[in-house]
Amino acid sequence: MGKVAKDSIDYYVLPNKIMCSAIGIWPPDEEQSFGGRLFVGFRVVFSIAAVCTIFVPEIMMIAVNWGDLRILTGVGCVLTTVAQLIFKMIYLIARKERSYKLYKELRSLWDSSHNPKERQCYQGLAYIARNCTIIYHTSGLLTVAVFTVSAVFDYVKFGQDNNAANRHLPYDVWYGTDVTDSPGFEIAFACQVLAASICTIGVTGLDTTCATSILHICGQFRLMCMWISNIGIKINCDSPRSVTTDLIRCIRHQQRLISAVKDVNNLLTPIIFVQVLTSGIVICLCGFAVLRGTGDDLFKFIVYLTAVMIQLMFWCWPGEILIQESLEVGYAVYLNIPWYNMEPACRRQLLLVILRSQNVCSISALTFRTVCIHSLTTVFNAAASYFTLLRQMEEKAISK
């Protein structure tokens, strides 16, 4: 892979490209050969198969130990995250043409300006998105490492005592047979670590790519605000025709961004709906596992809960920025342009820009309201309700 220029969009989406390409979900190059497309298909099939090696045995684990809240919470939080990943992968594969179209539009928007100062407006948000992608992926790898190290510690400890029955895999599953003896245990251990790593790449890769797409559109609204500020500066020194041309460019860019936001909503709304709907369940199960955990299990689920919270923030935070940046366009028009000195035709155009900016661009999730920072309250309330239900189930089980 050659060196990528820092003013290119490829530099800022490189972490996303690496992770999504690893699982075969990334828009291919236009000149990709048949062998290349075949290899992409192989990566997709292999990734889904690897994810299912954790998903299916965990379902079997819950079915066999139904009624055990420790198993239900400890296994359930991981199972729900894996189920989210499977849904996202299958959904994006089914709608790959629309996702490829959105990707091309984002690349086209990146070249909306060739002025280095203007490009800094959206490069700043793109840089933040790149760093957050790396941080989020690191938190996912840390979670896998903690689960793995905990299992390795027990393996070394009990292996020396010849007490193989007390060894455990990184993730609690049921394969339908005893795998505590060697070499079955070592094989199952290695397969789980590989599958968990692929799950982490898939979860962080898809989540950060969706969030990065939203942040890149937010950067374009910042560019539009700079264009509007420049119009205000030019009004007293340039010809009216030049100002009118710049104003028309802003109006067209706003319409293009509105269309891009609609495309994002059309593509991501089902994914965000499932994410927000199930995040409350994951937080509830994780929190219950933390309260009931001891020793290594306590530390494992604290790290896992932290990763889940980062994931939820990564979905809500870009939505909040999109609302603020699209709303800022109207303020920029009203405060930075001396509209009272302009011709009536230009005033009407500016009025339309202000009115459209008041109808803010946002990301929705089907029946859920606009996804933003306030959505965290909804998720936490749902998690608290689920947690109360689990406590009642536990009290009834103890009373019996």
C-alpha positions in Angstrom: 0.0 0.0 0.0 1.5 3.3 -1.1 1.8 6.4 1.0 -1.4 8.4 1.2 -1.4 12.2 1.1 -2.8 13.8 4.3 -5.1 16.1 2.3 -6.8 13.1 0.7 -9.9 11.4 2.0 -8.1 8.1 1.8 -5.8 9.1 4.6 -8.7 9.8 7.0 -10.7 6.7 6.1 -7.7 4.4 6.1 -8.4 2.8 9.5 -12.0 2.2 8.4 -10.9 0.7 5.1 -8.4 -1.7 6.7 -11.0 -3.1 9.2 -13.9 -3.3 6.7 -11.7 -4.8 4.0 -10.6 -7.5 6.5 -14.2 -8.7 6.6 -14.9 -8.1 2.9 -17.3 -5.1 3.4 -15.7 -2.1 1.7 -16.5 -0.6 -1.8 -14.2 -2.3 -4.2 -11.9 -0.6 -6.7 -13.5 0.0 -10.1 -10.7 -2.0 -11.8 -10.8 -4.9 -9.4 -10.2 -8.3 -11.1 -12.4 -11.3 -11.0 -9.9 -13.0 -8.6 -10.0 -9.9 -6.4 -13.8 -10.0 -6.2 -13.7 -13.7 -5.5 -11.3 -13.1 -2.6 -13.6 -10.5 -1.2 -16.5 -13.0 -1.2 -14.3 -15.5 0.6 -13.5 -12.9 3.3 -17.2 -12.2 3.8 -18.1 -15.9 4.1 -15.2 -16.6 6.4 -16.0 -13.7 8.6 -19.6 -14.7 9.0 -18.7 -18.3 9.6 -16.2 -17.2 12.3 -18.7 -15.0 14.0 -21.2 -17.9 14.0 -18.7 -20.1 15.8 -19.4 -17.9 18.9 -23.0 -16.9 18.2 -24.4 -20.4 17.8 -22.6 -22.1 20.8 -23.6 -19.1 23.0 -27.3 -19.6 22.1 -26.9 -23.3 23.0 -25.2 -22.3 26.3 -28.2 -20.2 27.3 -30.7 -22.8 26.1 -28.9 -25.5 28.2 -28.6 -23.3 31.3 -32.0 -21.5 31.0 -32.9 -20.0 34.3 -29.4 -19.4 35.5 -29.1 -15.6 35.7 -25.3 -15.7 35.9 -25.1 -17.5 32.5 -27.9 -15.4 31.1 -26.2 -12.1 31.9 -22.6 -13.1 31.3 -23.3 -14.9 28.0 -26.2 -12.7 27.0 -24.3 -9.4 26.7 -21.7 -10.9 24.4 -24.4 -12.8 22.4 -26.3 -9.6 21.8 -23.3 -7.7 20.5 -22.5 -10.6 18.2 -26.1 -10.6 17.0 -25.8 -6.9 16.2 -22.7 -7.6 14.1 -24.4 -10.4 12.1 -27.4 -8.2 11.4 -25.2 -5.3 10.3 -23.1 -7.4 8.0 -26.0 -9.2 6.3 -27.9 -5.9 5.9 -25.0 -4.0 4.4 -24.3 -6.9 2.0 -27.9 -6.9 0.9 -27.7 -3.1 0.3 -24.2 -2.9 -1.0 -25.2 -0.9 -4.1 -26.7 1.9 -2.0 -23.7 1.9 0.4 -21.3 2.1 -2.6 -23.3 5.0 -4.0 -23.1 6.9 -0.7 -19.3 6.2 -0.5 -18.8 7.8 -3.9 -20.9 10.8 -3.0 -18.8 11.3 0.2 -15.6 11.2 -1.9 -17.1 13.7 -4.3 -18.0 16.0 -1.5 -14.5 15.9 -0.2 -13.4 17.7 -3.4 -15.9 20.5 -3.0 -13.1 22.9 -2.4 -9.4 23.0 -3.3 -8.6 26.0 -1.1 -6.3 24.7 1.7 -7.9 27.1 4.3 -11.4 26.0 3.3 -10.5 22.3 3.4 -9.3 22.7 7.0 -13.0 23.1 7.9 -13.9 19.5 7.2 -10.4 18.0 7.6 -10.6 18.9 11.3 -13.7 16.7 11.8 -12.3 14.0 9.5 -9.1 13.9 11.7 -11.2 13.6 14.9 -13.2 10.7 13.2 -9.9 9.0 12.3 -8.6 9.2 15.9 -11.8 8.1 17.4 -11.9 5.1 15.1 -8.4 4.1 16.3 -9.5 4.6 20.0 -12.7 2.6 19.6 -10.9 -0.2 17.9 -8.3 -0.2 20.6 -11.0 -0.5 23.3 -12.4 -3.5 21.4 -9.0 -5.2 21.2 -8.5 -4.5 24.9 -11.8 -6.3 25.7 -10.7 -9.4 23.7 -7.3 -9.3 25.4 -8.8 -9.1 28.9 -11.1 -12.1 28.3 -8.2 -14.0 26.7 -5.7 -13.2 29.5 -8.2 -14.2 32.2 -8.7 -17.6 30.5 -4.9 -18.1 30.0 -4.3 -17.3 33.6 -6.7 -20.0 34.7 -5.3 -22.4 32.2 -1.8 -22.0 33.6 -3.0 -22.1 37.2 -5.2 -25.2 37.0 -3.1 -26.9 34.3 -0.2 -27.1 36.8 -2.6 -28.6 39.4 -3.8 -31.2 36.8 -7.3 -29.9 37.4 -8.4 -29.4 33.8 -12.1 -29.4 34.7 -11.7 -25.9 36.2 -10.2 -24.4 33.0 -12.4 -22.2 31.0 -12.5 -20.7 27.5 -12.4 -16.9 27.0 -16.1 -16.9 26.3 -18.7 -19.3 27.9 -20.2 -21.5 25.2 -21.6 -25.0 24.9 -20.4 -27.2 22.0 -22.5 -30.2 22.9 -19.4 -32.1 24.1 -16.7 -31.8 26.7 -13.7 -29.7 25.5 -11.9 -29.3 28.8 -9.3 -32.0 27.9 -6.4 -31.5 25.6 -6.0 -31.0 22.7 -9.7 -30.2 22.3 -9.4 -27.3 24.8 -6.4 -25.7 23.1 -8.1 -26.0 19.7 -11.4 -24.4 21.0 -9.3 -21.7 22.8 -7.5 -20.7 19.6 -10.7 -20.7 17.5 -12.4 -18.5 20.1 -9.6 -16.0 20.1 -9.6 -15.8 16.3 -13.4 -15.5 16.1 -13.4 -12.8 18.8 -10.7 -10.8 17.0 -12.8 -11.0 13.8 -15.9 -9.9 15.7 -14.0 -7.0 17.1 -12.7 -5.9 13.7 -16.3 -6.2 12.3 -18.0 -4.3 15.1 -15.5 -1.5 15.3 -15.0 -1.3 11.5 -18.7 -1.1 10.7 -19.6 1.2 13.6 -16.8 3.7 13.0 -17.4 3.7 9.2 -21.0 4.7 9.7 -20.1 7.4 12.3 -17.3 8.7 10.0 -19.7 9.1 7.1 -21.9 11.3 9.3 -18.9 13.4 10.5 -17.7 13.9 7.0 -21.1 15.4 6.1 -20.9 17.6 9.2 -17.6 18.9 7.9 -19.3 20.0 4.7 -21.8 22.1 6.7 -18.8 23.8 8.3 -17.4 24.5 4.8 -20.7 26.0 3.8 -20.6 28.3 6.8 -17.1 29.5 5.7 -18.4 30.2 2.2 -21.3 32.2 3.8 -18.8 34.2 5.9 -16.7 34.9 2.8 -19.8 36.2 1.0 -20.3 38.7 3.8 -16.7 39.9 3.4 -17.0 40.2 -0.4 -20.3 42.2 -0.4 -18.6 45.6 0.1 -15.7 45.0 -2.3 -16.9 42.7 -5.1 -19.4 43.0 -7.8 -23.0 41.9 -7.1 -22.6 39.2 -9.8 -19.7 37.6 -8.0 -21.7 37.6 -4.7 -24.7 36.1 -6.4 -22.6 33.3 -7.9 -21.2 32.4 -4.5 -24.7 32.5 -3.0 -26.0 30.1 -5.6 -23.1 27.8 -4.9 -24.0 27.7 -1.2 -27.6 27.0 -2.0 -26.7 24.1 -4.3 -24.3 22.7 -1.8 -26.9 22.8 1.0 -29.4 20.9 -1.2 -26.7 18.4 -2.0 -25.9 17.9 1.7 -29.6 17.5 2.5 -29.8 14.8 -0.1 -26.7 13.1 1.3 -28.3 13.1 4.8 -31.4 11.5 3.3 -29.2 8.8 1.8 -27.5 8.2 5.1 -30.9 7.9 6.8 -32.2 5.6 4.1 -29.2 3.3 4.5 -28.4 3.4 8.2 -31.8 3.8 9.9 -32.5 0.1 10.4 -28.9 -0.4 11.7 -29.2 2.5 14.2 -32.7 1.2 15.2 -31.3 -2.2 16.1 -28.3 -0.7 17.8 -30.3 1.7 20.0 -32.9 -1.0 20.7 -30.5 -3.6 21.9 -27.9 -1.3 23.5 -30.2 -1.0 26.6 -30.2 -4.8 26.8 -26.4 -5.1 26.6 -25.9 -2.4 29.2 -28.4 -4.1 31.5 -26.9 -7.5 31.2 -23.3 -6.1 31.5 -24.3 -4.1 34.6 -25.9 -7.1 36.2 -22.8 -9.2 35.5 -20.6 -6.5 37.0 -22.7 -6.4 40.2 -22.7 -10.2 40.5 -19.2 -10.8 39.3 -16.1 -11.5 41.5 -12.4 -11.6 40.7 -11.6 -11.9 37.1 -15.2 -11.9 36.0 -15.7 -8.5 37.6 -12.8 -7.0 35.8 -13.8 -8.6 32.5 -17.3 -7.2 32.5 -16.2 -3.8 33.7 -14.0 -3.5 30.6 -16.8 -4.9 28.4 -19.3 -2.4 29.8 -16.8 0.4 29.1 -16.5 -0.7 25.5 -20.3 -0.9 25.1 -20.6 2.7 26.5 -18.0 3.9 24.0 -19.9 2.1 21.2 -23.2 3.8 22.2 -21.5 7.2 22.4 -20.0 6.6 18.9 -23.5 6.4 17.5 -25.1 9.3 19.4 -22.3 11.8 19.2 -22.1 12.2 15.4 -25.9 12.7 15.3 -25.6 15.6 17.8 -22.8 17.2 15.8 -24.9 16.9 12.6 -27.8 18.7 14.2 -25.6 21.6 15.5 -23.7 22.0 12.2 -26.8 22.1 10.0 -28.4 24.6 12.4 -25.3 26.8 12.3 -25.8 27.5 8.6 -28.8 29.7 9.4 -27.0 31.6 12.1 -24.1 32.2 9.7 -26.4 33.7 7.1 -28.1 36.0 9.5 -25.0 37.2 11.4 -22.3 37.3 8.8 -24.1 38.6 5.7 -25.5 42.2 5.6 -28.7 41.0 4.0 -30.4 44.3 4.6 -28.1 45.9 2.0 -28.8 43.2 -0.7 -31.3 43.1 -3.5 -34.7 41.6 -2.8 -34.0 38.5 -5.0 -30.9 37.8 -2.9 -32.8 38.3 0.3 -35.4 35.8 -0.7 -32.6 33.3 -1.4 -31.0 33.9 1.9 -34.4 33.5 3.6 -34.8 30.1 2.0 -31.4 29.0 3.3 -32.3 30.1 6.8 -35.7 28.4 6.8 -34.2 25.2 5.5 -31.5 25.2 8.2 -34.1 25.6 10.9 -35.5 22.2 9.8 -32.3 20.6 11.0 -30.7 17.6 9.4 -30.6 14.6 11.7 -30.2 10.9 11.9 -33.3 8.9 12.9 -33.9 5.3 14.0 -37.4 4.3 12.9 -39.7 4.6 15.9 -37.0 6.3 18.0 -36.7 10.0 17.9 -33.7 11.8 16.5 -30.4 10.1 17.5 -28.3 12.6 19.5 -26.7 12.9 23.0 -30.2 13.0 24.6 -30.8 9.5 23.2 -28.5 8.2 25.8 -31.1 9.0 28.4 -33.6 6.8 26.6 -31.2 3.9 26.4 -30.2 4.2 30.1 -33.9 4.3 31.1 -34.5 1.2 29.1 -31.5 -0.5 30.7 -32.7 0.5 34.2 -36.1 -1.1 33.4 -34.5 -4.3 32.2 -32.2 -4.3 35.3 -35.2 -4.0 37.6 -36.9 -7.0 35.9 -33.8 -9.1 36.4 -33.6 -8.2 40.0 -37.2 -9.3 40.5 -36.5 -12.6 38.7 -33.5 -13.1 41.0 -35.5 -12.4 44.1 -38.2 -14.9 43.1 -35.6 -17.5 42.4 -34.0 -17.0 45.8 -37.4 -17.1 47.6 -38.2 -20.5 46.1 
